[in-house]
């Protein structure tokens, strides 16, 4: 019946700043999702563009830091778009699956879901073509459901989110059809 501090993620960001190595020198921690796994916690930190591991003793380490991706900005000039990981789940294959919001300029269709090896940090794109993904989860049959906070981009005029399903084992994402205004800026 008592809360206790498990780890200080902001302090880790301040002291280690994992995404400084990929061109993001700002101190920015925004833990968005936590996955309990094997007595440890796996954290998606959108601020430092990393997936972190927290041991029982509170020690924090970086599993993977996602690099910036040069992306055409509003004027056509390349902008180093940050990954902004927002969700982390364990897949049927025991790998980590990570959703990507993306940073500015928040391009439509510019977000992906990454498959991450939890031991090595090696990652690959599992599915792509999403816009501003906020969360994800696997169904018992292995279908991956991907939730967009805003289907026409955070900078777009609409507020409707989107829901997609990716077939078990990967493949082409399919939208889940819903009536307009069913999902207004969903968070998870």
For each residue, the residues with C-beta under 8 A, 3 or more apart:
1:
2:
3:
4:
5: 8 58
6: 41 54 58
7: 12 41 54 58 59 60
8: 5 11 12 58 60
9: 12 13 29 31 43 45 52 54 60
10: 13 14 29
11: 8 14 15
12: 7 8 9 15 16 29 52 60
13: 9 10 16 17 18 27 28 29 45 47 48
14: 10 11 17 27 29
15: 11 12
16: 12 13 60 62
17: 13 14 20 25 27 48
18: 13 21 48 49 50 62 65
19: 22 23 24 48 49 50 65 66 82
20: 17 23 24 25
21: 18 65
22: 19 49 65 66 67 68
23: 19 20 67 68 80
24: 19 20 28 48 49 68 82
25: 17 20
26:
27: 13 14 17
28: 13 24 47 48
29: 9 10 12 13 14 45 47 48
30: 45 46 47 48
31: 9 34 43 44 45 46 47 52
32: 44 45 46 85 86 87
33: 43 44 86 87 88 135
34: 31 41 42 43 44 88
35: 41 42 43 88 89 90 96
36: 40 41 42
37: 40 41 42 90 118
38:
39: 56
40: 36 37 53 54 55 56
41: 6 7 34 35 36 37 53 54
42: 34 35 36 37 51 52 53 54 63 88 96 118
43: 9 31 33 34 35 51 52 53 54 88
44: 31 32 33 34 51 85 86 87 88 98 99
45: 9 13 29 30 31 32 48 49 50 51 52 85
46: 30 31 32 49 84 85 86 101
47: 13 28 29 30 31
48: 13 17 18 19 24 28 29 30 45 65
49: 18 19 22 24 45 46 65 66 82 83 84 85
50: 18 19 45 62 63 64 65 66 85
51: 42 43 44 45 62 63 64 85 88 96 98 116 121
52: 9 12 31 42 43 45 60 61 62 63
53: 40 41 42 43 60 61 62 63 118
54: 6 7 9 40 41 42 43 58 59 60
55: 40 58 59 60 61
56: 39 40
57:
58: 5 6 7 8 54 55
59: 7 54 55
60: 7 8 9 12 16 52 53 54 55
61: 52 53 55
62: 16 18 50 51 52 53 65 121
63: 42 50 51 52 53 96 116 118 121
64: 50 51 116 121 122 123
65: 18 19 21 22 48 49 50 62
66: 19 22 49 50 82 83 85 100 114 123
67: 22 23 83
68: 22 23 24 80 81 82 83 103
69: 80 81 83
70: 78 79 80 81
71: 78 79 80 81 105 107 110
72: 76 77 78 79 105 107
73: 76 77 78 79 104 105
74: 105
75:
76: 72 73
77: 72 73
78: 70 71 72 73
79: 70 71 72 73 104 105
80: 23 68 69 70 71
81: 68 69 70 71 102 103 104 105 107 110
82: 19 24 49 66 68 102 103 104
83: 49 66 67 68 69 100 102 103
84: 46 49 100 101 102 103
85: 32 44 45 46 49 50 51 66 88 98 99 100 101 114
86: 32 33 44 46 99 100 101 133 134 135
87: 32 33 44 98 99 133 134 135 136 188
88: 33 34 35 42 43 44 51 85 96 97 98 99
89: 35 96 97 136 137 138
90: 35 37 94 95 96 97
91: 94 95 96 97 115 138 144
92: 138 142 168
93:
94: 90 91 118
95: 90 91 115 116 117 118
96: 35 42 51 63 88 89 90 91 115 116 117 118
97: 88 89 90 91 113 114 115 116 126 136 138 144
98: 44 51 85 87 88 113 114 116 123
99: 44 85 86 87 88 111 113 133 134 135 136 146 147
100: 66 83 84 85 86 111 112 113 114 130 133
101: 46 84 85 86 106 111 132 133 134 149
102: 81 82 83 84 106 107 110 111 132
103: 68 81 82 83 84 106
104: 73 79 81 82
105: 71 72 73 74 79 81 155
106: 101 102 103 110 131 132 153 154 155
107: 71 72 81 102 110 131 153
108: 131 152 153 156
109: 128 129 130 131
110: 71 81 102 106 107 131
111: 99 100 101 102 128 130 131 132 133 148
112: 100 125 126 127 128 129 130 133
113: 97 98 99 100 125 126 127 128 130 133 136 144 146 166
114: 66 85 97 98 100 123 124 125 126
115: 91 95 96 97 123 124 125 126
116: 51 63 64 95 96 97 98 121 122 123
117: 95 96 120 121 122 123
118: 37 42 53 63 94 95 96
119:
120: 117
121: 51 62 63 64 116 117
122: 64 116 117
123: 64 66 98 114 115 116 117
124: 114 115
125: 112 113 114 115 128
126: 97 112 113 114 115 144 166 170
127: 112 113 130 144 146 166 170 171 173
128: 109 111 112 113 125 173
129: 109 112 173
130: 100 109 111 112 113 127 133 146 148 162 164 173
131: 106 107 108 109 110 111 148 150 151 152 153 162
132: 101 102 106 111 148 149 150 151 153 154
133: 86 87 99 100 101 111 112 113 130 136 146 147 148 149
134: 86 87 99 101 147 148 149 161 186 187 188
135: 33 86 87 99 147 186 187 188
136: 87 89 97 99 113 133 144 145 146 147
137: 89 144 145
138: 89 91 92 97 142 143 144 145
139: 142 143 144 145
140:
141: 168
142: 92 138 139 167 168 169
143: 138 139 165 166 167 168
144: 91 97 113 126 127 136 137 138 139 165 166 168
145: 136 137 138 139 163 164 165 166 176
146: 99 113 127 130 133 136 163 164 165 166 173
147: 99 133 134 135 136 161 162 163 183 186 188
148: 111 130 131 132 133 134 151 161 162 163 164
149: 101 132 133 134 154 161 185 186 187
150: 131 132 153 154 156 158 159 160 161 185
151: 131 132 148 158 160 161 162
152: 108 131 156 157 158 160
153: 106 107 108 131 132 150 156
154: 106 132 149 150
155: 105 106
156: 108 150 152 153
157: 152
158: 150 151 152
159: 150 184 185
160: 150 151 152 180 181 182 183 184
161: 134 147 148 149 150 151 183 184 185 186
162: 130 131 147 148 151 175 176 183
163: 145 146 147 148 175 176 178 183
164: 130 145 146 148 173 174 175 176
165: 143 144 145 146 173 174 176
166: 113 126 127 143 144 145 146 170 171 172 173 174
167: 142 143 170 171 172 174
168: 92 141 142 143 144
169: 142
170: 126 127 166 167
171: 127 166 167
172: 166 167
173: 127 128 129 130 146 164 165 166
174: 164 165 166 167
175: 162 163 164
176: 145 162 163 164 165
177:
178: 163 182 183
179: 182
180: 160
181: 160 184
182: 160 178 179
183: 147 160 161 162 163 178 186
184: 159 160 161 181
185: 149 150 159 161
186: 134 135 147 149 161 183
187: 134 135 149
188: 87 134 135 147
